[in-house]
Amino acid sequence: MRFAIAIPTDADSWRLVRRAEELGFSRAWFYDTQMLSADPFVAMAAAAMKTTKIRLGTGVLVPSNRMALPRGVRWGSAPSSSPICRLTLRP
């Protein structure tokens, strides 16, 4: 059985992801609320640098919250933060 965690995006989200990985969680989902939380791609990049095997993704990504071009650039550069791409995009 696989377990996942949904995480509000903030500057310390990577700490929660690292702990979830230590506890055996297989996925961490970040959600995007432009007015209430930080950019999920920045949080995923930080988590990718601090973890090794947990898969990271956007559980909720509201297309109208972010401009398409910057979002694409962030998504395209995120795998370079981790030696192995573990990112999943769910619009």
Buried (B, 14 or more C-beta within 10 A) or exposed (E): EEEBBEBBBBEEBBEBBBEBBEEEBBBBBBBBEEEEBBBBBBBBBBBBEBBEEBBBBBBBBEEEBBEEEEBEEBBEEBBEBBEEEBBEEEE
